[in-house]
């Protein structure tokens, strides 16, 4: 995607193409050191936050985002892996919602993650626009709600742009493949990359979706 990425590792994972079998968290103190190392060297033009499995780590990230006045933050509320494995402790869900989401320019939940945040089931495309608006929590936090878990031939993801209070329907073909492990993380990273390059939100997402579609079409059958 034409950007230079710097990482702060929240956890080591034991995982393969089929799922996640173990999580070994870093300490909040060491995560803080990593974030200091990044921010004091090459100040990021955008930030993507993925799997953060505990309240203490979420609070550490929030503190550092505030300290360094971070911008263009993409929060991928990674709670459940594509394989169905839980990646966020139950007691950390409220911390994620209350401490991290308010910093976000955009959050990128899939259907199961949106259901956890909303506390209710989503069973049809018709429910998604209002669900995306509710996930914004009345803040200037845009929401990209990914519809991949719905059983439909065409994917219609929902972008709720909180800046303009508008809903955009973003269609793409559904690709028949079992090689979907890591697609959500890839998409949110690509959105952050395009925001870093200065693209407007809708264009950044469209470019990220095209990139992921190409990647899935060009996949190795593993």
N, C-alpha and C positions, 0 to 999 in steps of 0.2 A: 504493500500500500504506500510505499514511498516515504515512510517516516522512520525515525530512529527511536526505538523503544527502550525505556529503562524500567526495570522491575523491582518491586518489593514483594518478597515471598511471604505469604501469610501461613502457608502450610505445605508440607510435603505430602504427596498422595501416593498410595499404592493403587495404580490403575492400569488398565489396558484398553483395548478397543471395545470391550463389552461392558465395562463398568468400573466402579471405585470400590476397593475392598478395605482400604484403611486410610486414615487421616492422622498426620502428626503435626500439631500446630507449632508455629514459632512462638516465642514469648512476646508479650506486648512491648517489652523494653527493646528487644532486638528488632522488632518491626519498626519501632520509632527511629532506631539508628539507621535502618535502611532508608526510611523516608527522608531523614535529614540528609543522608548522603546524596540522594537524588535531587532534592530541591535546592541544595546549596551548590550544586555543580551545573546541571543543565535544567533550567526551569521549564517544566512541561507546558506545552501549548494546549494539551488536553490530558485527561486522566480517565482511565478505565479501571473500575473496581469490580473484581469478580468474587470468587469464593472467600468469604470471611466467616469462619465457623463459630466464633464465640463473641459474647458481649464485650469482653475486655479488648479484643482486637479491633472491634468496630469503634469503640470509644477512643482508642489510640489513633485510628485513622481520622476520625472526626476532629480530634484535637489538632492534628498536623495540617489538615485541610484549612482549618481556621487560622492557624499560626502563619501559614504561607500564602493565605488568600488565593487558594487554588481556583482555577477557572475551567469551564467546559468539562464538567465531570459527568461521566457515563457510569451509572450504577447498574450493574447486572446482578439482580438479587438472586444469586445462585443458592437455591435451597434444595433443589432436587436435580440430580444428574439426569441426562436423557435416558439413562438406563433405569431410572427410578430410585437410585440410591440417595438417601438423605445426606445433605452436605452442610446443613446449618442446624445447630442445636435449637431445640424448641424455645428455650428461655432467651435466645438471642433474637428471635423474630421481632419482638417489640422494639428492641434496641436498634435493629436495622431500620425499621420503619420510622422511628422517632429521631434517631441520631444521625443517620447517614443519608436517607432519602431527601431530607430538606436541603442538602448541599447540591443535589444533582441538577444538572441541566436536563437530563433525561434518564429514565429508568427503563429497562428492557426485559420485563418479565415474560415468561412463557405462561401457558394456561394454568398448569399446576401451581406455579409460583404466585400468579395473580389470585388464585383461589385461596391460598394460604394468607396472603396479605389482606384480602377482602373478607375472609371468613365465610365464604359461600361458594357453591359450585357454579361453573359456567359451562353450559351445554350447547350453545348455538352461537353462530356468527352475529345474530341480531343483538345479543347481550353485550358484545364486546365494546362498542363505542361508549356506552354509559359506564361500563366497568373501568375503561381506561381513564375516563374523566374522574371517577371516584378515587382511583389510585393516585391521582395528582394531589389529593388531600387538600384541595383549595389553595395550594401553593403554586409558585411559578416553576413547577416541575413537570416537564413534558413526559409522556408515557408512550413507549412503543410496545404494544401488546402483540406477541407473536402467536399466530393461530395454528401452528404446525401440529398441535396435538388434537385438533378437531378432525373428524373423519369426513373430509371433503376432497373433491378432485382438484379444486383450485384454492390456493392459499390466499386469504385476504387478511393481511396483518393490519392493525389499527395504529395509526399515529395520532395521538392527541397532543396538539401543540398548545401548551399552556400560555405562551406569550400572546397568541392571537385567539385563544379559546375556540380553536377549530379542530375538526376531525378529518383526517385524510385516510382513504382506503388504498392500501398498497398491495396490489395483486401480483402473484407470481405463480408459475406452474409448480405443482407438487411433484417432486422427483422421487421415483420408486427406488428406494435404497435402504439397506439396513445400516449403512455406514454413516450414522448421524451423531456419534459420540463426539462432543466438543463443538458442535455447530453453533450453539448459543454463545459460547465464549468467543468463538471466531468472529461472529457477527458483531458483538458489542465492541470488540477490539477494533474492527474495521470502521465502525461508526466513529469511535474516538479518533482514529487516524484521520478520517476525513474532516472532522471538526477541527483537528489540529492544523489541517491544511487550509482552513478558512471557509469551507463550504457551509452554506446555510443548513439548518437541521434536516429538512425534508430531502435535500440533495445529498447530504452526507449519508442518510439512511438508504436512499435509492442506490447510491454507489456501493454501499456495503452489501446490500441484498444482491446486486448484480455480481459482485465479487464472490459471495458465498454460493450463488447458483452455479457460477462457472466452476468453482472448486468441487462442488458435488457432482457436476456433470463430468469432470475430468478425473474423478476419483479412481484410486486403486481398489479393486474388489478384494478386500481383506477379510 
